[in-house]
Amino acid sequence: MNTLILILILIFFLLGLDFFYILNSKTALDLFKVDITIVIFFTFILSNALIYYFYKKLIIRPLLLLREQSRKIKLFKYDDVIFVKSNIREINELASSIYLVAQKMKNNERERQDMIFSFVKSIASAIDAKSPDTAGHCNRVPDITMMLVNAAESSDLPSLQSFKNLTVSDYKTIELAAWCTTVEKLLRLSML
């Protein structure tokens, strides 16, 4: 407070004002109190704005991004999951965990699909080996199916436009369906 009074005396001295006259004036003291209140108010508002800005930047934004990443995992979009960087250690660890979970789930999904595909192929091979009547039928049906899919994809017919943008996953699903259809038909025939 003493420093503030000294600064005010210096300012008034430089401006040529009689400080002691102003200090004794009741109006000047009231104005000084109002000025201090305004300064404190604006300091409070500015500090809250800065706190909100850093709070939003450091905490809210990373948490919203993490929520988005967990939604991607929920929708099985493991390739779209990104690592969210943060300056806060706990949020960074959570981001790392979410990213690692997405990668592990992606690998597990791929391994599961490979296992199902191998299982269906094994059954088809066993049926082909057991029955001389099929003579490689289980291998031909998926090959012919994939040739038909490739022809449909390169076709310009309006009814085949849905084949234009097939993904690798779509190709695997179609091939697996061809294998399953073959196995199902052959199993039904062998039961007759």
C-alpha positions in Angstrom: 0.0 0.0 0.0 2.9 2.4 0.8 4.3 1.7 -2.7 1.0 2.6 -4.2 0.8 5.9 -2.4 4.4 6.7 -3.4 3.5 5.9 -7.1 0.4 8.1 -6.9 2.4 11.0 -5.3 4.9 10.7 -8.1 2.2 10.7 -10.8 0.5 13.7 -9.2 3.8 15.5 -8.8 4.6 15.0 -12.4 1.2 16.2 -13.5 1.6 19.3 -11.3 -1.3 18.4 -9.0 -1.3 19.1 -5.3 -1.5 15.6 -3.9 -2.2 16.5 -0.4 -5.1 18.6 -1.5 -6.6 15.8 -3.5 -5.9 13.3 -0.7 -7.8 15.4 1.8 -10.7 15.8 -0.6 -13.5 13.4 0.1 -14.5 13.2 -3.6 -11.0 12.3 -4.6 -10.9 9.4 -2.1 -14.3 8.2 -3.3 -13.1 8.3 -6.9 -10.0 6.4 -5.8 -12.1 3.7 -4.2 -14.3 3.4 -7.3 -11.2 3.1 -9.5 -9.7 0.3 -7.3 -13.1 -1.5 -7.4 -13.1 -1.3 -11.2 -9.5 -2.5 -11.4 -10.3 -5.4 -9.1 -13.4 -6.3 -11.1 -11.7 -6.3 -14.5 -8.7 -8.2 -13.0 -11.2 -10.8 -11.8 -12.9 -11.0 -15.2 -9.6 -11.3 -17.1 -8.2 -13.9 -14.7 -11.4 -16.0 -15.1 -11.2 -15.7 -18.9 -7.6 -16.9 -18.9 -8.5 -19.7 -16.5 -11.4 -20.8 -18.8 -9.1 -20.6 -21.9 -6.4 -22.8 -20.4 -9.0 -25.1 -18.8 -10.7 -25.6 -22.2 -7.4 -26.0 -24.0 -5.7 -28.3 -21.5 -8.6 -30.4 -20.3 -11.9 -30.1 -22.2 -10.6 -30.3 -25.7 -8.5 -33.5 -25.1 -11.4 -35.1 -23.3 -13.8 -34.4 -26.1 -11.3 -35.8 -28.6 -11.0 -38.9 -26.4 -14.8 -39.3 -26.4 -14.7 -39.2 -30.2 -12.0 -41.9 -30.3 -14.0 -44.2 -28.0 -17.0 -43.7 -30.3 -14.9 -44.8 -33.2 -13.9 -48.0 -31.3 -17.6 -48.6 -30.5 -18.3 -48.4 -34.3 -15.4 -50.8 -35.1 -13.5 -48.0 -36.9 -10.2 -49.0 -35.4 -8.1 -47.5 -38.3 -9.6 -44.0 -37.6 -8.6 -43.9 -34.0 -5.8 -41.4 -33.4 -3.6 -40.7 -30.4 -4.7 -37.6 -28.5 -1.8 -35.6 -27.1 -2.1 -33.7 -23.9 0.1 -31.9 -21.4 -1.7 -33.5 -18.5 -0.1 -36.8 -17.6 -3.4 -38.6 -16.7 -5.1 -37.5 -19.9 -2.1 -38.6 -21.9 -2.1 -42.0 -20.2 -5.9 -42.4 -20.9 -5.2 -41.4 -24.6 -2.5 -44.0 -24.7 -4.7 -46.7 -23.3 -7.6 -45.9 -25.7 -5.2 -46.0 -28.7 -3.6 -49.3 -27.6 -7.1 -50.8 -27.0 -8.1 -49.8 -30.5 -4.9 -51.4 -32.0 -5.4 -54.6 -30.0 -9.1 -54.9 -30.9 -8.1 -54.4 -34.6 -5.6 -57.2 -34.4 -8.0 -59.4 -32.5 -10.7 -58.8 -35.2 -8.3 -59.6 -38.0 -7.2 -62.8 -36.2 -10.8 -63.8 -35.6 -11.7 -63.3 -39.2 -8.6 -65.3 -40.3 -9.6 -68.1 -37.9 -13.2 -68.2 -39.3 -11.9 -68.1 -42.9 -9.4 -71.0 -42.1 -12.1 -73.0 -40.4 -14.5 -72.7 -43.3 -11.7 -73.6 -45.8 -10.7 -76.6 -43.7 -14.2 -77.9 -43.7 -14.5 -77.3 -47.5 -11.2 -79.1 -48.1 -12.3 -82.0 -45.9 -15.6 -82.3 -47.9 -13.8 -82.1 -51.2 -11.3 -84.8 -50.1 -14.0 -87.1 -48.8 -16.4 -86.9 -51.7 -15.1 -87.7 -55.2 -18.3 -86.3 -56.7 -17.5 -82.7 -55.8 -14.1 -82.8 -57.6 -12.8 -79.4 -56.4 -16.2 -77.7 -56.3 -15.4 -76.0 -53.0 -12.4 -74.3 -54.6 -14.1 -73.3 -57.8 -17.1 -71.6 -56.3 -15.2 -68.9 -54.5 -12.9 -68.4 -57.5 -15.9 -67.9 -59.8 -17.6 -65.7 -57.3 -14.6 -63.4 -57.1 -14.4 -63.3 -61.0 -18.1 -62.2 -61.0 -17.5 -59.6 -58.4 -14.5 -58.2 -60.4 -16.7 -58.1 -63.6 -19.5 -56.4 -61.7 -17.1 -53.8 -60.3 -15.7 -52.9 -63.8 -19.2 -52.8 -65.3 -21.0 -49.6 -66.1 -24.5 -51.0 -65.7 -26.6 -49.0 -63.3 -27.8 -52.1 -61.4 -24.2 -52.9 -60.6 -23.0 -49.5 -59.3 -23.0 -50.8 -55.7 -19.9 -52.8 -56.7 -17.9 -49.8 -57.6 -16.4 -48.9 -54.2 -15.8 -52.2 -52.5 -13.3 -52.3 -49.7 -10.9 -55.0 -48.8 -13.3 -56.0 -46.0 -16.1 -56.3 -48.6 -14.0 -58.6 -50.8 -13.2 -60.8 -47.8 -16.8 -60.9 -46.7 -17.9 -61.9 -50.3 -15.3 -64.6 -50.5 -16.1 -66.0 -47.1 -19.8 -66.1 -48.1 -18.9 -68.0 -51.2 -17.0 -70.5 -49.1 -19.8 -70.8 -46.6 -22.4 -71.3 -49.4 -20.3 -74.1 -50.9 -19.8 -75.8 -47.6 -23.5 -75.5 -46.7 -24.7 -77.0 -50.0 -22.2 -79.8 -49.8 -23.2 -80.6 -46.2 -26.8 -80.7 -47.2 -26.1 -83.0 -50.1 -24.1 -85.3 -47.9 -26.9 -85.6 -45.5 -29.4 -86.8 -48.2 
